[in-house]
Amino acid sequence: MRLLYVLMILASSGIGSAQIFTKVTDSPLSTIKGDSRSVNWVDVNGDGYVDCFISNGPQAGQNNMLYINDTNGNFTSVADDPIVMDMMPSDGATFADIDNDGDLDGFVVNWYNKNNLAYINDGTGKFTQVLEGIWVNHFGYSETAAFGDYDNDGLVDLYVTNSAGTKKNFLYKNLGGNNMELVTGISPVTDLFSSRNVSWSDIDSDGDLDLYVTNENGEKENLYRNNGGGSFEKMTDLIITTDGFNTMSSSWGDIDNDGDLDLFLANDGSKNQLFRNEGNFVFTRVLTTDVSKVNAKSFSSAWADIDNDGDLDLFVTNAFQNGQRLKNNLYLNDGTGHLTEVTNEVVVMDEGWSYGCAFGDYDNDGFQDLAVATTRFGNVDEADYLYHNNGNSNHWLMVSLEGNVSNKSAIGAKIRVKAIVNGTAVWQMREISAQSAYCSQNDMRAHFGLADATLVDSMVIEWPSGIRQYRTGVLPNQILDIEEDLVNAVREALPSFGFKVFPNPTNSVIQMEAQFSESLKVLMVEVFGDTGQVIYKTTFSNVSGHWQHQIDLRKFQLTPGQYIVRVGNGLSAEERKIIYVY
């Protein structure tokens, strides 16, 4: 039985007296010392419990660390596998199923003009180093890497950032058979910046992964919009690409449950930044929150619903300030995207220099635990931090995906769930990713806090292939393993159905009507503002014949103007413009 070091401190921040986290002090993960960089929660042996990989990166080199979960809350340190025996100056790492054989393979990047390293998993958590190919014989000053299937061909591709040397970043297209081809001649690999972090995220919700790269030294961030077919468009006139901070990392999450991905930037020497995604590449800087109060020395971050109340909370790591040991930061979400700093939790009381951080439910109790990588302080190696989430009475759901037409790891897939949370219908969204921020990879199982919800009314899985799967009436407090369904999935086009919205203009209620000549497994109704923000969303199951629905717009405190009503089945849709007046 693991020994837990409990700090009994009364809460003063309005979150109650119970502590969310307890520090674990007797695990190999929290006692073995190193000059640590990356934290990756990944199930390498396929037993349904996440293991933990931590990279180490001093200039002289140091072996990495892999901790295998024994499924009872303890870990065993691996000492004799190639993935931990590199003796290289390692920084970031990313795990995904490179060869689509059903297990997670690894890629570890190195600095000081060293080559990067790839490892193929045999399915039991034993790795073989890849020795041939440009992707493992390409020298650079690499900071981080992330797998993402940017061309939706069912094979995960790879992007690597470099902060020194030639400063050219690397993009490798997966050709299958552990063979990666270097992509050349496009802006994501020809731009010269001191790049730190890379994010593959479907920012514009068009079904493919866009590329966001953060840069240090006051350089502006880079956003490359995926136009499909392997081409990218560099977008330079957005608020998230024009500031030019000393930005160490980015992390994406739907903080306001409006169905799109919002952005947090961790900065070294300036205020951290939070941006709300309004849709159609429109972002708004969030100023009324604790995350941007003071200049920071931040390096990484991670989103997770740590209290299972139905919204994403934020953890931020800090390091390298004039020989001063630093504490990390934790912010709780009030459900609207407003983040309030918490100062009484054990995760913000430990001091040192912290790099990567990641959330993962290592004991499968439905509550997100936290691991933090610590670097050397005063040229002395330090132990990493492991914090166990104590849980509460709130409900939860975890979803593990496996692709078939899509890549096996389901990277790029989105899961949307609807439940009645504290009396209100709430849609939550998670995107599967092989990275979460700088030197960080969260548990790839999508986690949803459900508060008091006793049922998930609707679930929509949007696969990169375009396949949509739907479930209704899902019970909480379970881990669902879902495979991409090639037989029963929805891929059909939406039939013509004479969609009407009236009255238009309106000052109160809008009425919708349609006549369906064939049955639909699912019908989604959404109302958008003129900048793309989601005003209203609901889902109907097994719709046929004459269909009606009404929405009272007065409930949403709308300003007069033009809005869009969209009705679709997840693959295609019809839209109508409406005018709302007082």
Secondary structure, DSSP 4 states (H G I P E B T S, - for coil): ---EE-------SSS-SS-SEEEE-SSHHHHSEE-EEEEEEE-SSSSSS-EEEEEE--TT-B--EEEEE-SSS-EEEE-SSGGG---B-EEEEEEE-TTSSSS-EEEEEE-TTEEPEEEEE-SSS-EEEE-SSGGGS-EE-EEEEEEE-TT-SSS-EEEEEE-STT-B-EEEEEEETTEEEE--SSHHHH-B--EEEEEEE-TT-SSS-EEEEEE-TTPPPEEEEEEETTEEEEE-SSTTTSS---EEEEEEE-TTSSSS-EEEEEEEEEE-EEEEEEETTEEEE--SSGGGSSEEEEEEEEEE-TT-SSS-EEEEEE--BTTB-EE-EEEEE-SSS-EEEE-SSGGGT-EE-EEEEEEE-TT-SSS-EEEEEE--BTTB-EE-EEEEE---S-EEEEEEEE-SSS-TT-TT-EEEEEEEETTEEEEEEEE--S-SBTTEE--SSEEEEEET-S-EEEEEEE-TTS-EEEEEEE-SS-EEEEEPPSSS-B-PPPPP---EEESSSBSSEEEEEEEEEEEEEEEEEEEE-TTS-EEEEEEEEEEEEEEEEEEEGGGGTPPSEEEEEEEE-SS-EEEEEEEE--
